[in-house]
Amino acid sequence: MHSKIFKTKLFETDVELNLMEFDNDDKRQWKTLFDYWSTLNEGMKSYKARGVNLPEGISEVAFCLYSGSKRFISIVKGNSSASFDTFNTETKKSEQIKACSVVSDLSSFGPRSKWDDLYFMDFFNNGNIDGSFDLYLIPNELIYNTMVNSTETFKDQQKQKRRPRFSIKEKIIQEQGLKPMATGVRVWI
């Protein structure tokens, strides 16, 4: 892995992004980190404690290893008010990555979250959490129009500078019958 600066337009603003690139050498390291997390997660459950959330460093890197996207680190030059996770230098699209390793997720979004494409990674794998995942591309209109409570949509809460939270699996994937764009993805060697 290494960082590089990438000049582009981000939401119609000229910027320079600090991006992290990954290659085949990172695949073995990713699996080692995933296995450490999995061991800790299972160990916590044996103490009847809540499991450990899947760190974004694991899910976002897995997405990059699969897609060829780069992990977003920071904006080096330019002024853009956005929060996203990865950037595809080929398509010039910012990407939001959400992931879960449980039956039903509770995905949370910052009030400034903005992206071109949103991907959901399901690591649950019917309880066989081995590092493989199913990948979904979630249409933006489904996210923005999701009711997060009885009176407000995702978009309503963002306008109020609040953090919308809901289950992408239940409210979008299951309700809309979305099919994964890839299943059983393994990014390690």
ROROPA-270968 format. One record per residue (C-alpha): x, y, z. Coordinates in Angstrom, 1 decimal. Layout:
N
       u       v       w
       X       Y       Z
...
***
This chain:
189
       u       v       w
     0.0     0.0     0.0
     1.1     3.5    -0.6
    -0.5     7.0    -0.8
    -0.6     9.3    -3.8
    -2.1    12.6    -4.7
    -4.8    12.6    -7.3
    -6.1    15.8    -9.0
    -9.7    15.7   -10.0
   -13.1    17.5    -9.8
   -15.1    16.6    -6.8
   -18.7    17.7    -6.8
   -17.8    20.4    -9.4
   -14.8    21.7    -7.4
   -11.1    21.3    -8.3
    -9.4    19.3    -5.6
    -6.3    17.2    -4.9
    -7.1    14.0    -3.0
    -4.7    12.0    -0.8
    -5.6     8.4    -1.8
    -4.3     5.1    -0.6
    -3.6     2.4    -3.2
    -3.5    -1.3    -2.6
    -2.0    -4.2    -4.6
    -1.8    -8.0    -4.4
     0.8    -7.8    -1.6
    -1.9    -6.2     0.6
    -4.3    -9.2     0.2
    -2.5   -11.4     2.7
    -2.1    -8.6     5.3
    -5.9    -7.8     4.9
    -6.8   -11.5     5.7
    -4.5   -11.4     8.8
    -6.2    -8.3    10.1
    -9.6    -9.7     9.3
    -8.8   -12.9    11.3
    -7.5   -10.8    14.3
   -10.8    -8.9    14.2
   -12.8   -12.1    13.9
   -11.0   -13.7    16.9
   -11.6   -10.6    19.1
   -15.2   -10.5    18.0
   -15.9   -14.1    18.9
   -13.9   -13.8    22.1
   -16.1   -10.9    23.2
   -19.2   -12.9    22.5
   -17.9   -15.7    24.7
   -17.9   -13.2    27.6
   -21.5   -12.3    26.7
   -20.3    -8.9    25.6
   -21.4    -7.1    22.5
   -19.4    -8.0    19.4
   -16.9    -5.6    17.9
   -18.1    -3.6    14.9
   -16.3    -4.3    11.7
   -13.7    -1.6    11.3
   -13.9     0.6     8.2
   -10.2    -0.1     7.7
   -11.2    -3.7     7.0
   -14.3    -3.1     4.9
   -13.0    -0.2     2.9
    -9.7    -1.9     2.1
   -11.6    -5.1     1.0
   -13.7    -3.0    -1.3
   -10.6    -1.4    -2.8
    -8.9    -4.8    -3.2
   -12.0    -6.0    -5.1
   -12.8    -2.9    -7.2
    -9.5    -1.2    -7.8
   -10.8     2.0    -6.1
    -8.5     3.9    -3.8
    -9.2     4.6    -0.1
    -9.8     8.3     0.6
    -7.5     9.8     3.2
    -8.0    13.6     2.9
    -8.4    16.6     0.7
    -5.0    18.1     0.2
    -6.0    21.1    -1.9
    -9.3    22.6    -2.7
   -12.5    23.2    -0.7
   -15.1    20.5    -0.7
   -17.6    19.7     2.0
   -18.1    16.0     1.6
   -17.5    12.8     3.5
   -17.0     9.6     1.5
   -14.8     6.5     1.9
   -13.2     5.5    -1.5
   -12.6     7.1    -4.9
   -12.5     5.4    -8.3
    -9.8     7.2   -10.3
   -11.1     5.6   -13.6
   -14.7     6.7   -13.3
   -13.9     9.8   -11.1
   -16.6     8.8    -8.7
   -16.6     9.1    -4.9
   -17.9     6.1    -3.1
   -19.6     5.5     0.3
   -19.0     2.1     1.8
   -21.3     0.5     4.4
   -20.7    -3.0     5.7
   -22.0    -5.4     8.3
   -21.1    -8.8     9.8
   -24.4    -9.4    11.6
   -27.9   -10.5    10.5
   -29.3    -7.0    10.5
   -27.1    -3.8    10.2
   -27.7    -0.4    11.7
   -25.9     1.9     9.3
   -25.2     5.4    10.3
   -24.5     8.4     8.1
   -22.9    11.8     8.9
   -24.9    14.9     8.1
   -22.2    15.9     5.5
   -22.1    12.4     3.9
   -22.1    12.9     0.1
   -21.1    10.4    -2.6
   -21.7     9.4    -6.2
   -22.1     5.6    -5.5
   -23.0     3.8    -2.3
   -22.0     0.1    -1.8
   -23.1    -2.3     0.9
   -20.9    -5.2     1.8
   -22.6    -8.1     3.7
   -19.9   -10.2     5.5
   -22.5   -12.2     7.5
   -22.5   -15.0     5.0
   -25.3   -16.9     6.9
   -23.2   -16.8    10.1
   -20.1   -18.2     8.4
   -18.0   -15.0     8.8
   -14.8   -16.0     7.0
   -14.0   -12.7     5.2
   -16.0   -13.3     2.0
   -18.9   -10.9     1.3
   -21.8   -10.1    -1.0
   -21.6    -6.7    -2.6
   -24.6    -4.5    -3.4
   -24.8    -1.2    -5.3
   -27.5     0.8    -3.6
   -29.4     3.3    -5.7
   -29.1     6.8    -4.2
   -32.8     7.6    -4.5
   -33.5     4.6    -2.3
   -31.2     5.9     0.4
   -32.3     9.5     0.3
   -36.0     8.6     0.4
   -35.8     6.0     3.1
   -38.0     6.7     6.1
   -35.8     6.6     9.1
   -38.6     7.2    11.5
   -42.4     7.6    11.2
   -42.2    11.2     9.8
   -38.7    11.8     8.4
   -36.7    10.6     5.5
   -32.9    10.2     5.3
   -32.8    13.5     3.4
   -34.9    15.3     6.0
   -32.5    14.3     8.8
   -29.4    15.3     6.8
   -30.9    18.8     6.2
   -31.3    19.1    10.0
   -27.6    18.2    10.4
   -28.6    14.9    12.2
   -27.1    11.4    11.7
   -29.6     9.2     9.9
   -29.5     5.6    11.1
   -31.4     2.6     9.7
   -30.9    -1.0     8.4
   -29.9    -1.0     4.7
   -30.5    -4.8     4.6
   -34.0    -4.5     5.9
   -35.2    -1.2     4.6
   -33.6    -1.3     1.1
   -32.1    -4.7     0.1
   -35.0    -6.9     1.5
   -37.9    -4.5     0.9
   -36.8    -3.7    -2.6
   -35.6    -7.2    -3.5
   -32.2    -6.0    -4.5
   -29.8    -8.6    -5.8
   -26.0    -8.4    -5.1
   -23.7    -7.4    -7.9
   -21.2   -10.0    -6.7
   -21.5   -12.9    -4.2
   -19.0   -14.8    -2.1
   -16.2   -12.3    -2.9
   -12.8   -13.2    -1.5
   -10.1   -10.6    -1.7
    -7.2   -12.6    -0.2
    -4.8   -15.0    -1.8
***
